[in-house]
Amino acid sequence: MQDPARIPPVPDAALGPRALVEAIEARRGGALLNLDRMLLRSPVFAAGWNGFMGAIRTQLSLDAGLRELAICTVAVETGAAYEWSQHAPELLAAGGTEMQLAALQAPSPATNTQVFDATQRAVIGLAQAMTRNVEVDAAVFGAVQAVLPEVQQQVELVGVIASYNMVSRFLVALQVPMEDEPPGQPSALRWSPVSAKS
């Protein structure tokens, strides 16, 4: 059972300013999320967030599958069920598998050679290191450099992980309520990581 939101998201009747709401809706494909409704408690913050996160989601050269793998790893490491609920489907859409989603929620995904290839394991390892320790061991970063030799992609991967740590901490601290779960959702999309913080 999810804890109630610490601050209620903005209700429909109070949404605004209209131009900002429309910009967020356009990025979202027409519908606001509860995260957006919480951000709209501060329109300036919501506007900056929308532009920044929109660029991360649509303008990077980093492979979408690796981006979503990193985001889902951050969700597990921070106990951000909301982040998982939004990005596990995105990982599947980008070519991930239900088996990979299950493995991310199990112990030691960064060493799971049966489900993840070397590039994926390096991404998971970096996301875990940045999220758990902030400082990144040279061997962990070296593994990323070996599989992603382009500096731009290295920077973008670090930026994605850092950005979604921000997102998860916002979601968890404010206990942003999740959207209703669609009927018939695959079990792999459900939130049940053994390593998530309670």
SULJOPE-V239432 format. One record per backbone hydrogen bond with DSSP energy under -1.0 kcal/mol. NH is the residue of the N-H (numbers start at 1). CO is the residue of the C=O. E is the energy in kcal/mol with one decimal. If there is no record, write none. Layout:
NH;CO;E / NH;CO;E
This chain:
6;174;-2.1 / 10;37;-1.8 / 14;11;-1.6 / 15;12;-1.3 / 21;17;-2.4 / 22;18;-2.7 / 23;19;-1.8 / 24;20;-2.4 / 25;21;-2.8 / 26;22;-2.3 / 27;23;-1.8 / 28;24;-2.1 / 30;25;-3.8 / 37;33;-2.0 / 38;34;-1.9 / 39;35;-2.5 / 40;36;-2.1 / 41;38;-1.8 / 42;39;-2.4 / 46;42;-2.8 / 47;43;-2.4 / 48;44;-2.0 / 49;45;-2.5 / 50;46;-2.5 / 51;47;-1.9 / 52;48;-2.4 / 53;49;-3.1 / 54;50;-1.6 / 55;51;-1.7 / 56;52;-1.8 / 57;53;-2.2 / 58;54;-1.5 / 59;55;-2.6 / 67;63;-2.4 / 68;64;-2.6 / 69;65;-2.0 / 70;66;-2.4 / 71;67;-2.3 / 72;68;-2.6 / 73;69;-2.0 / 74;70;-2.3 / 75;71;-2.3 / 76;72;-2.1 / 77;73;-2.6 / 78;74;-2.2 / 80;75;-2.2 / 81;79;-1.3 / 84;80;-2.1 / 85;81;-2.6 / 86;82;-1.6 / 87;83;-2.0 / 88;84;-2.9 / 91;87;-2.3 / 92;88;-1.9 / 93;89;-2.4 / 94;90;-1.5 / 95;92;-1.6 / 96;91;-3.0 / 101;97;-2.0 / 102;98;-2.3 / 103;99;-2.2 / 104;100;-2.3 / 106;103;-1.2 / 111;108;-1.4 / 112;109;-1.4 / 113;111;-1.3 / 116;112;-1.8 / 121;117;-2.6 / 122;118;-2.0 / 123;119;-2.1 / 124;120;-2.5 / 125;121;-2.5 / 126;122;-2.2 / 127;123;-2.5 / 128;124;-2.6 / 129;125;-2.4 / 130;126;-2.9 / 131;127;-1.9 / 132;128;-2.9 / 133;129;-2.5 / 135;133;-2.7 / 141;137;-2.2 / 142;138;-2.6 / 143;139;-1.8 / 144;140;-1.2 / 145;141;-2.4 / 146;142;-1.9 / 147;143;-1.1 / 148;144;-2.6 / 154;150;-1.7 / 155;151;-2.6 / 156;152;-2.5 / 157;153;-2.4 / 158;154;-2.3 / 159;155;-2.5 / 160;156;-2.7 / 161;157;-2.4 / 162;158;-2.6 / 163;159;-2.7 / 164;160;-2.6 / 165;161;-1.4 / 166;162;-1.6 / 167;163;-2.0 / 168;164;-2.3 / 169;165;-2.2 / 170;166;-2.1 / 171;167;-2.6 / 172;168;-2.8 / 173;169;-2.2 / 174;170;-1.9 / 176;171;-1.9 / 189;186;-1.7 / 190;187;-1.3 / 194;105;-2.8
